[in-house]
Amino acid sequence: MKTFLVRSSTIFVLGATSLCAQSQADELRIALIKSERILAEANTAKAATAKLEQEFSKREKDLTAQDAAFKAQVDKFQVDAPTLSAAQQADKQRDLADQDRDLQRKRRAFEEDLNIKKNEQLQLVLASANEAVKKVAIEGKYDLVLQSAVYANPKLDITDKVLKLLNSPSGK
C-alpha cells in the first residue's frame, strides 16, 4: 500500500511538472463566459421564453380561474355549512375534495408539461450558445473556455463576444 502511494505521488508530481513545462512553452489562452447572461440576453433565449409564455399562458389563466372558483365554493360552503344537514355537508365535502384533487392533478400536469417544454427550449438555446462559444473560441485561439469561476479577471470574459455573435442577424 505504501509503495502504491509513493508511486502515485511520483507519477502525479512528474505529470504536474510536465504540464507546467508544457504550459510555459505554449501560452495557455483561457476565456470565461457567463452562462446566466447568455440565457438572459440572447435573442434565442428571449424567443424561447416568449414562445413558452404564449403556449402556456391560456392554460395557466384557466387554472387560476378554476382555483378562484374552487376557493369561492369552499368559502360558500363554510358559510352555508351550519344550515345544511349532516348528509348534505358530507356530500358537499366529498364533492369539494374531488374538485380539489382534480385541480391538483391539472396543476401537476400543467407544471410537468411546462417543465418539459422549458427543458426542450433550454436545450435548443444551449446548443446555439455552445456553437457560438466554439466559434468565438476558435477565432480567438482560446485553449480553454470556462463557464464559471470563483474569480476571473474581467479581461478573460468573452460573454459579450458570444452574445454579439448569437444576436447577429446571421445567427451563429
C-alpha positions in Angstrom: 0.0 0.0 0.0 2.8 2.3 0.9 4.6 1.6 -2.4 1.4 2.4 -4.3 1.1 5.8 -2.6 4.8 6.6 -3.3 4.4 5.6 -7.0 1.1 7.5 -7.3 2.7 10.6 -5.8 5.7 10.3 -8.1 3.5 10.0 -11.1 1.4 12.9 -10.0 4.5 15.1 -9.5 6.0 14.1 -12.8 2.7 14.8 -14.6 2.3 18.2 -12.9 5.9 19.2 -13.7 5.4 18.2 -17.3 2.2 20.1 -17.5 3.8 23.2 -16.1 6.7 22.9 -18.5 4.3 22.5 -21.4 2.1 25.4 -20.3 5.2 27.6 -20.0 6.4 26.6 -23.5 2.9 27.2 -25.1 1.0 30.1 -23.7 -2.3 28.8 -22.5 -5.2 31.1 -23.5 -8.2 30.9 -21.2 -11.6 32.6 -21.5 -14.7 32.8 -19.4 -18.4 33.1 -20.3 -21.3 33.9 -18.0 -24.0 31.4 -18.9 -26.7 33.2 -16.9 -26.1 36.4 -19.0 -26.3 34.4 -22.2 -29.6 32.7 -21.1 -31.0 36.2 -20.2 -29.8 38.3 -23.0 -29.5 36.1 -26.1 -32.3 36.6 -28.7 -32.8 32.8 -28.9 -33.4 32.7 -25.2 -35.8 35.6 -25.3 -37.7 34.0 -28.2 -37.9 30.7 -26.3 -39.3 32.5 -23.3 -41.9 34.3 -25.4 -42.9 31.1 -27.1 -43.4 29.3 -23.7 -45.4 32.2 -22.4 -47.6 32.3 -25.5 -48.1 28.5 -25.4 -48.9 28.2 -21.7 -50.5 31.5 -20.6 -54.0 30.5 -21.6 -53.8 27.2 -19.7 -52.3 29.0 -16.6 -55.1 31.6 -16.7 -57.7 28.8 -16.9 -56.1 27.0 -13.9 -56.0 30.3 -11.9 -59.7 30.9 -12.7 -60.6 27.3 -11.6 -58.6 27.8 -8.4 -60.5 31.0 -7.7 -63.9 29.4 -8.4 -63.0 26.5 -6.1 -62.0 28.8 -3.3 -65.3 30.6 -3.7 -67.1 27.3 -3.4 -65.2 26.4 -0.3 -66.0 29.9 1.3 -69.6 29.5 0.4 -69.7 26.0 1.9 -68.2 27.3 5.1 -70.9 30.0 5.3 -73.7 27.5 4.4 -72.5 24.5 6.4 -74.4 25.3 9.6 -77.7 25.4 7.7 -77.1 22.1 5.9 -77.9 18.6 7.2 -75.1 16.2 8.1 -75.8 14.2 4.8 -75.7 17.4 2.7 -72.5 18.5 4.4 -70.8 15.1 3.8 -71.9 15.2 0.1 -70.6 18.8 -0.4 -67.3 17.9 1.4 -66.9 14.9 -0.8 -67.6 17.0 -3.9 -65.2 19.7 -2.8 -62.5 17.1 -2.1 -63.0 15.6 -5.6 -62.7 19.1 -7.2 -59.6 19.8 -5.1 -57.9 16.5 -6.3 -58.9 17.3 -9.9 -57.4 20.8 -9.6 -54.2 19.5 -8.1 -53.9 16.9 -10.9 -54.4 19.5 -13.5 -51.8 21.8 -11.8 -49.3 19.0 -11.7 -49.9 18.1 -15.3 -49.5 21.7 -16.3 -46.2 22.1 -14.4 -44.9 18.9 -15.8 -45.7 19.9 -19.4 -44.2 23.4 -18.8 -41.0 21.9 -17.4 -40.7 19.5 -20.3 -41.1 22.4 -22.8 -38.7 24.6 -20.8 -36.1 21.9 -20.9 -36.6 21.4 -24.7 -36.3 25.1 -25.3 -33.2 25.3 -23.0 -31.5 22.6 -24.9 -32.0 24.5 -28.2 -30.7 27.7 -26.6 -27.7 25.9 -25.1 -26.9 24.2 -28.4 -26.9 27.5 -30.2 -24.8 29.1 -27.4 -22.3 26.3 -27.5 -21.9 26.7 -31.2 -21.3 30.4 -30.7 -18.8 29.8 -27.9 -16.9 27.3 -30.0 -16.8 29.8 -32.9 -15.5 32.6 -30.7 -13.0 30.3 -29.0 -11.6 29.2 -32.4 -11.5 32.7 -33.8 -9.8 34.0 -30.6 -7.5 31.0 -30.4 -8.5 30.1 -26.9 -7.4 26.8 -25.4 -10.0 26.7 -22.7 -13.3 28.3 -22.1 -14.8 28.1 -18.6 -18.5 28.7 -17.7 -17.9 29.7 -14.1 -15.1 30.6 -11.8 -14.8 31.8 -8.2 -12.7 34.7 -9.5 -11.7 35.7 -13.0 -10.1 38.8 -14.4 -12.7 40.7 -16.4 -10.4 40.8 -19.4 -10.9 37.0 -19.7 -14.7 37.4 -20.1 -15.9 36.7 -23.7 -19.6 36.8 -22.9 -20.1 40.0 -24.9 -18.5 38.5 -28.0 -20.7 35.4 -27.7 -23.8 37.5 -27.3 -22.9 39.6 -30.2 -22.5 36.5 -32.4 -25.7 35.0 -31.1 -27.7 38.2 -31.6 -26.3 38.9 -35.0 -28.7 38.6 -38.0 -26.6 35.6 -39.3 -27.4 33.8 -36.0 -24.4 31.6 -35.4 
